[in-house]
Amino acid sequence: LCKVPYDPKLMVYTVCDPGDVVFSLVYFQLHGKEIRIIDAEEFYSPSMEHIYTQIIQKPYKYAKHFLPFDASVTQLATGMSIIAQLRKLGLKDIYSGPDGDGLPQQSSKMEGIKLVQSAFYGIWIDESLEKKVLEPLSNYAPKFSETRHTYSSEPEHNWASHMSDAIR
């Protein structure tokens, strides 16, 4: 946690978690083995037009926009997937994976958590994002079963889930 300013010499990547109500969006840059998280936002019940506008209003030069596998699912309300809606609005460089359906699904959330933990030494988070990014990551924890007195293999779905899932 330190000052991690936007470096205009480096391209920016985005990754998101488009939940049913909360849409989490993380902006990062890569420099060597460093992952520099420079910005993050959460939106409550946003339209895809709002997300698109927020992304393009930033002064960043984008390399890729990563969306999860479920962003390729057709939504009943719009008849289009999130990926298709953002493309229709004009968002370019959306990573759609080898099958055109976003990032591959991880076999479990815990697999993704372990991957983030193993890479954490190389992740630099701007100090202004402590509450938006670091607090959710710190509170992304397995559910505790009072009856079994054990922790589950999946994290509890709570206020920390969306931002943590975006990073995962």
LOZA-551081 format. One record per residue (C-alpha): residue number from 1; residue in three letters; x, y, z negated. Coordinates in steps of 0.02 Angstrom, whole numbers. Last residue first. Example, Ala and Ser with C-alpha at 12.3 -4.5 7.8 and 13.67 -1.06 7.14 Angstrom:
<sites>
   i  aa     xx     yy     zz
   2 SER    684    -53   -357
   1 ALA    615   -225   -390
</sites>
This chain:
<sites>
   i  aa     xx     yy     zz
 168 ARG   -484   -648    407
 167 ILE   -472   -459    415
 166 ALA   -651   -442    475
 165 ASP   -704   -575    349
 164 SER   -628   -474    207
 163 MET   -720   -317    264
 162 HIS   -884   -413    272
 161 SER   -865   -521    117
 160 ALA   -823   -394    -20
 159 TRP  -1004   -342    -55
 158 ASN  -1053   -525    -83
 157 HIS  -1049   -696      0
 156 GLU   -949   -802   -121
 155 PRO   -798   -882    -42
 154 GLU   -805  -1063     15
 153 SER   -723  -1218    -61
 152 SER   -827  -1201   -217
 151 TYR   -753  -1169   -389
 150 THR   -784  -1287   -532
 149 HIS   -880  -1289   -696
 148 ARG  -1008  -1408   -621
 147 THR  -1164  -1321   -689
 146 GLU  -1091  -1146   -692
 145 SER  -1029  -1164   -513
 144 PHE   -901  -1030   -473
 143 LYS   -905   -958   -298
 142 PRO   -737   -935   -215
 141 ALA   -659   -762   -210
 140 TYR   -653   -608   -100
 139 ASN   -631   -479   -238
 138 SER   -450   -433   -203
 137 LEU   -483   -426    -15
 136 PRO   -633   -312    -48
 135 GLU   -526   -198   -157
 134 LEU   -384   -192    -30
 133 VAL   -487   -139    120
 132 LYS   -611      2     88
 131 LYS   -555     51    -88
 130 GLU   -368     49    -48
 129 LEU   -392    121    126
 128 SER   -313    291     93
 127 GLU   -153    199     46
 126 ASP   -131    135    223
 125 ILE   -113    -53    223
 124 TRP     47   -140    276
 123 ILE     33   -325    315
 122 GLY    196   -422    332
 121 TYR    196   -502    160
 120 PHE     11   -543    187
 119 ALA     45   -668    326
 118 SER     28   -825    218
 117 GLN   -121   -750    125
 116 VAL   -207   -707    290
 115 LEU   -185   -886    353
 114 LYS   -245   -956    186
 113 ILE   -402   -849    197
 112 GLY   -433   -911    374
 111 GLU   -421  -1093    321
 110 MET   -533  -1053    171
 109 LYS   -665   -986    290
 108 SER   -670  -1157    372
 107 SER   -634  -1239    540
 106 GLN   -599  -1068    611
 105 GLN   -710  -1014    755
 104 PRO   -613   -959    907
 103 LEU   -606   -772    942
 102 GLY   -732   -710   1067
 101 ASP   -845   -811   1183
 100 GLY   -771   -794   1355
  99 ASP   -710   -974   1357
  98 PRO   -525   -933   1346
  97 GLY   -556   -794   1222
  96 SER   -662   -639   1244
  95 TYR   -540   -505   1196
  94 ILE   -628   -341   1230
  93 ASP   -513   -233   1334
  92 LYS   -644   -104   1386
  91 LEU   -792    -30   1296
  90 GLY   -907     45   1428
  89 LEU  -1080     36   1351
  88 LYS  -1114   -122   1451
  87 ARG   -955   -198   1378
  86 LEU  -1015   -159   1202
  85 GLN  -1185   -237   1236
  84 ALA  -1109   -391   1318
  83 ILE   -993   -422   1169
  82 ILE  -1136   -396   1046
  81 SER  -1236   -526   1143
  80 MET  -1386   -476   1246
  79 GLY  -1574   -504   1240
  78 THR  -1586   -352   1129
  77 ALA  -1693   -410    982
  76 LEU  -1661   -596   1009
  75 GLN  -1474   -576   1002
  74 THR  -1374   -679   1126
  73 VAL  -1224   -760   1041
  72 SER  -1054   -695   1100
  71 ALA  -1024   -597    939
  70 ASP  -1030   -767    851
  69 PHE   -853   -808    908
  68 PRO   -780   -659    816
  67 LEU   -734   -497    901
  66 PHE   -561   -435    942
  65 HIS   -541   -267   1030
  64 LYS   -379   -254   1128
  63 ALA   -240   -131   1173
  62 TYR   -319     33   1122
  61 LYS   -244    207   1128
  60 TYR   -309    297    973
  59 PRO   -381    471    953
  58 LYS   -541    400    879
  57 GLN   -703    455    965
  56 ILE   -702    295   1071
  55 ILE   -722    179    921
  54 GLN   -856    279    830
  53 THR   -956    300    991
  52 TYR   -953    112   1026
  51 ILE  -1009     72    849
  50 HIS  -1152    199    861
  49 GLU  -1207    133   1031
  48 MET  -1202    -43    959
  47 SER  -1333     15    834
  46 PRO  -1283     20    653
  45 SER  -1371    -69    509
  44 TYR  -1245     -9    379
  43 PHE  -1074     37    446
  42 GLU   -907     -5    370
  41 GLU   -746     76    424
  40 ALA   -560     41    426
  39 ASP   -403    134    476
  38 ILE   -214    115    489
  37 ILE   -188    -68    451
  36 ARG     -8    -98    504
  35 ILE     34   -279    544
  34 GLU    222   -296    539
  33 LYS    317   -434    628
  32 GLY    384   -317    762
  31 HIS    267   -168    758
  30 LEU     83   -210    776
  29 GLN    -55    -83    752
  28 PHE   -219    -98    660
  27 TYR   -399    -36    661
  26 VAL   -527   -129    555
  25 LEU   -716   -129    584
  24 SER   -848   -196    465
  23 PHE  -1030   -203    521
  22 VAL  -1150   -224    375
  21 VAL  -1332   -278    398
  20 ASP  -1332   -442    495
  19 GLY  -1143   -449    495
  18 PRO  -1032   -389    637
  17 ASP   -860   -430    568
  16 CYS   -729   -334    663
  15 VAL   -556   -328    735
  14 THR   -478   -179    820
  13 TYR   -309   -161    902
  12 VAL   -210     -1    923
  11 MET    -63     25   1041
  10 LEU    101     92    975
   9 LYS    190    253   1027
   8 PRO     48    356    952
   7 ASP     95    291    778
   6 TYR    -57    306    664
   5 PRO      4    335    488
   4 VAL     36    201    359
   3 LYS     61    292    194
   2 CYS     84    159     62
   1 LEU      0      0      0
</sites>
